[in-house]
Amino acid sequence: GSHGCGDTQFLNVKNVALHGQGSEQCVAAVDHDLGRVLIFNVESGACVATAGSKGTQAGQLETPIGVAINARGQLFVSDSSLNRVQVYDLKGTYVRGFGVSGPGNGQLCQPRGLAFTAKGDLVVVDSGNYRVQVLREDGTFVRSIGSRGQGNGKFQFPVGVCAGHNERILVTDGVNCCVQVFDSGGAFLHSLGCKGDAPGQFGYPYDVVVAEGGEILVA
């Protein structure tokens, strides 16, 4: 990819997700401004599919941000303006969608980061509701994590999420300037970092991932 509006170009990449192994491994990149996800073969660099287009209809994306791919190769994309998650196959074909605007269980307000747990549940950063929700793949509510505020287990602006080792759920908070760690049941375990520019401190932690060796990488 490169900067631009062409078929294989980007204006504003928000998140990426990897899937597969070897020559079949692909990376899906969310273009927030163009309302689409481009899927590339990692080995060749070729763009192999496009999911979504700018718009508000089923299968379209207005302001996509988060992306995650499940074990079966289905692509899940959060749309922060339309307050929903849409699902595509890796050829870019629309499969289904779920989510409506609101503060209730399973409802969404400005959804952002997405991740899958080892059990196959979808973790959604529900930024506008100051929480993280755990849902089934069809959008069925499982549990909610966190609430608005400062301190342990509270969020001011949750953004990114990943599912780490031992079923831990790690969430970045851009305003509280930390990464919070929860167990699979949603109980707060500990927090990493604070506001500042020294080593181990953050200005605006956007996303997080746990490497194979257990290292926690924060953008």
C-alpha positions in Angstrom: 0.0 0.0 0.0 0.8 3.7 -0.2 -0.9 7.0 0.5 -3.9 7.9 -1.7 -7.4 6.9 -2.8 -6.6 4.2 -5.3 -7.7 0.6 -5.0 -4.7 -0.5 -3.0 -4.0 2.8 -1.2 -4.7 4.3 2.2 -5.7 7.6 3.7 -5.8 6.8 7.4 -5.0 3.3 8.7 -6.4 2.7 12.2 -5.8 -0.9 12.9 -4.5 -4.2 11.4 -5.1 -7.9 12.0 -3.1 -11.0 10.9 -4.5 -14.4 9.9 -3.0 -17.6 8.7 0.5 -19.0 8.2 3.2 -19.1 5.6 2.3 -18.2 2.1 -1.4 -18.0 3.0 -0.9 -15.4 5.8 -2.8 -12.2 5.2 -3.1 -8.8 6.9 -6.3 -6.8 7.0 -5.8 -3.0 7.3 -8.7 -0.7 8.3 -8.8 2.6 6.4 -10.9 4.9 8.6 -11.3 7.7 6.0 -12.1 5.6 3.0 -14.5 3.4 4.8 -13.0 0.0 3.9 -10.6 -2.7 4.8 -7.9 -3.8 2.4 -6.6 -7.4 2.7 -3.1 -8.2 1.6 -1.1 -11.3 1.2 1.9 -10.9 3.6 4.4 -12.8 1.5 3.7 -11.2 -1.9 2.4 -7.9 -0.8 -0.5 -8.2 -3.2 -3.9 -6.8 -2.3 -6.2 -9.8 -2.5 -9.6 -8.4 -1.4 -11.5 -5.3 -0.2 -14.2 -5.4 2.5 -16.7 -2.6 2.7 -17.2 0.8 1.1 -18.1 4.2 2.4 -21.7 4.4 3.5 -24.3 3.5 6.0 -26.0 0.5 4.4 -25.5 -3.1 5.4 -21.9 -4.1 4.5 -20.8 -0.5 4.2 -18.5 1.4 6.7 -18.7 5.0 7.7 -15.9 5.3 10.2 -14.3 1.9 10.7 -11.6 1.6 13.5 -11.2 -1.9 15.0 -10.5 -5.2 13.2 -10.1 -8.8 14.3 -10.2 -12.1 12.5 -11.6 -15.3 14.2 -10.3 -18.8 13.9 -12.5 -19.5 10.9 -11.2 -16.6 8.9 -14.1 -14.2 9.4 -13.3 -10.5 9.5 -14.9 -8.4 12.2 -14.9 -4.6 11.9 -16.1 -2.0 14.3 -17.8 1.3 13.1 -17.6 4.1 15.6 -20.2 6.3 13.9 -22.8 3.6 13.1 -22.3 1.9 16.5 -22.1 -1.6 15.1 -19.8 -4.4 14.1 -19.9 -5.9 10.7 -18.6 -9.3 9.6 -17.0 -10.3 6.2 -15.2 -13.3 4.8 -11.6 -12.9 3.7 -12.8 -12.4 0.1 -14.5 -9.2 1.3 -18.0 -10.5 1.1 -20.4 -9.2 3.7 -21.7 -11.9 6.0 -23.7 -10.2 8.8 -23.7 -7.4 11.3 -24.8 -6.6 14.8 -25.0 -3.8 17.3 -27.3 -0.8 17.9 -26.6 2.5 19.6 -27.2 2.7 23.4 -25.8 2.0 26.9 -27.5 -1.3 27.5 -26.0 -4.8 27.4 -24.8 -5.6 23.9 -25.5 -2.0 22.7 -22.6 0.2 21.6 -21.4 3.7 21.6 -18.3 4.5 19.5 -16.9 1.0 19.4 -13.2 0.8 18.7 -10.7 -1.9 19.4 -11.6 -5.6 18.8 -10.0 -8.8 19.9 -10.8 -12.5 20.1 -10.3 -14.6 23.3 -8.9 -18.1 23.2 -12.5 -19.3 23.7 -13.6 -17.5 20.6 -15.5 -14.6 22.3 -15.3 -11.2 20.8 -14.0 -8.4 23.1 -15.2 -4.9 22.0 -13.9 -1.6 23.4 -17.1 0.3 23.9 -15.5 3.7 24.2 -18.5 6.0 24.4 -19.9 3.8 27.2 -16.6 3.7 29.1 -16.4 0.0 29.2 -15.3 -3.2 27.4 -17.9 -5.7 26.4 -17.4 -9.4 25.8 -19.8 -10.8 23.2 -20.4 -14.0 21.3 -19.6 -14.0 17.6 -23.3 -13.2 16.8 -23.3 -10.2 19.2 -25.0 -12.0 22.1 -23.9 -10.3 25.4 -21.7 -12.2 27.8 -20.3 -9.6 30.2 -19.2 -6.0 30.7 -15.9 -4.8 32.1 -15.2 -1.5 33.7 -17.0 1.8 34.1 -16.4 5.5 33.8 -13.8 7.2 36.0 -10.2 7.1 37.2 -8.5 4.3 39.1 -8.5 0.5 39.0 -11.0 -0.9 36.6 -12.3 2.4 35.4 -11.9 4.2 32.0 -11.9 7.7 30.7 -11.3 6.8 27.0 -10.6 3.1 26.3 -9.2 2.6 22.8 -7.3 -0.6 22.1 -7.6 -4.2 23.4 -5.9 -7.6 23.1 -6.4 -11.0 24.6 -3.1 -12.1 26.1 -1.7 -15.2 27.8 -3.7 -17.0 30.5 -6.9 -15.4 29.1 -5.9 -11.9 30.3 -7.6 -9.0 28.7 -5.5 -5.8 28.2 -7.1 -2.4 27.5 -5.4 0.9 26.7 -6.9 4.1 28.0 -5.8 7.2 26.1 -6.9 9.7 28.8 -5.9 7.8 31.9 -2.6 7.0 30.1 -2.3 3.4 31.2 -2.9 -0.2 30.2 -5.3 -2.1 32.5 -5.2 -5.9 32.8 -8.3 -8.0 33.6 -8.9 -11.7 34.0 -11.3 -13.6 31.7 -14.1 -12.9 34.1 -13.6 -9.2 34.0 -11.9 -8.8 37.4 -9.2 -6.1 37.6 -5.7 -7.5 38.1 -3.2 -4.6 37.7 -2.3 -1.5 35.7 0.7 -0.6 33.6 2.2 2.9 33.1 1.1 6.4 33.8 1.1 9.8 32.1 4.6 11.1 31.2 7.5 10.9 28.8 9.9 8.8 30.8 10.5 5.1 30.1 7.3 3.1 31.0 5.1 6.2 30.9 2.6 7.1 28.1 1.4 10.3 26.4 -1.6 8.6 24.7 -1.5 4.8 24.6 -3.5 3.7 21.5 -3.2 0.0 21.2 -1.6 -3.0 22.8 -0.5 -6.5 21.8 1.2 -9.4 23.7 4.1 -11.1 21.8 4.6 -14.8 21.8 7.3 -14.5 24.5 4.9 -12.6 26.8 6.2 -9.1 26.1 3.6 -6.4 26.2 4.0 -3.9 23.3 2.1 -0.6 23.5 1.7 2.0 20.8 
